[in-house]
């Protein structure tokens, strides 16, 4: 198993930040496209704002100030690469500045400019919970209309914004569903090996950047092959499902459980050093003894634990946890061991 993951970790080196759930922002291509879209849209809006000011006989000083702020924000944002951990926050800030600039132009009479908010609205729906985006859009629209002093928004414009938002919302749900299917194990619902490889690089990078601790636990279900041979694969499947269910009851929402082979699992415990991870492992062993149902054969589990600060790289982290698991298996199984 060690050689298999060593090759795979090397192939996945350099991946960007990933959240606890599968997200499009794990993909560098998606981040690049999102960043480019916001930057080019912002450049277009800034140029349009300059044209609107030049065409007006008496431009308001606030429009000039907003244009200067928008231009400076755009220049600063352009220097933030897609790989930066600040990229998402930068996009939110830049879009907020642009929406404010657009609304200020609308208040001073450039009413048609308000529809330029729509692209940012659609991007926000993809990045944030749709309800929050909808409430924010309603607040911005209401305030702008009130300050403008007249109802310049015709029903067709509002219908366009709502219909577009619905399309993006349902597309986002579909993408999230597909990502969940692609990153999880069909039998147990645990995350799969591919997603583990993403997380190993991510958690190691987080430790280097912020000194955030995390522990990797490699797990082996002892004697699963014997259960399959003697009682059938359905009994073996029940063992795997029971293990996942019991483990999820013990770990936190921020921890991640992966199935990486037939009887092999991995667990990433966020903000936990090795001794805390060892405690969790022994708690799971105890819960397995106490909570097994009558339809599930008796089984035991071995654990190998390694903290991120005990390793030199994602590859080394995995190797050391694998060595600890090998020690636990060599000692007869049903044990948890720390990496030496």
Order of alpha helices (4+ residues) and beta strands (2+ residues): alpha-alpha-alpha-alpha-alpha-alpha-alpha-beta-alpha-beta-alpha-alpha-beta-beta-alpha-beta-alpha-beta
